[in-house]
Amino acid sequence: MPTRVLVVAVAALTIVLAAAIIDEIVSSGVRSLPPSVGAAEPQDLGNGQFRYFPRSGHASVGVPYRFQLYTHCGLDWPVAMDFDGSFWNPIGAGPASDHSGNPPAGYGNPYDQGTVRLISPTLAQYRSRTGLVSQWRRHAGPQTSSPCS
């Protein structure tokens, strides 16, 4: 009987190891974000508004990158996504916030972990670890907004 237990344990460990190897192969294409290139601080415009500048490094089309999406003020907060040297605006169906300064249901708050990839030079796709997928259009230049708290 102890031999059967040993055989079952070895078989179970083999299955777990195979699953871990497959998971590593599938996720191995995900890269870390390129280093930041910008360092400009937000400019106080004196009217309660600030001008924000993107700081992110440039990415390659089609490559998935690990990404921490700032969701606390909603996906439509102007600086929620700083990626590939630009800010991005959410597009498509579904709400971009809960209308109370929070992300829509299913996203982490204040950050959501996932991956982002450039689909084209002007279109990006974010995929949350929870499986939610959102599309984003590149915003040219800095963004102006009141601070998010």
Secondary structure, DSSP 8 states (H G I E B T S, - for coil): -HHHHHHHHHHHHHHHHHHHHHHHHHHTT-B-----------EE-SSS-EEE--------BT--EEEEEE-TT-TTSTTS-EETTEEEEEESSS-SS-SSSS--TTS-SSEEEEEEEEEETTEEEEEETTS-EEEEEEE-S-EEE----
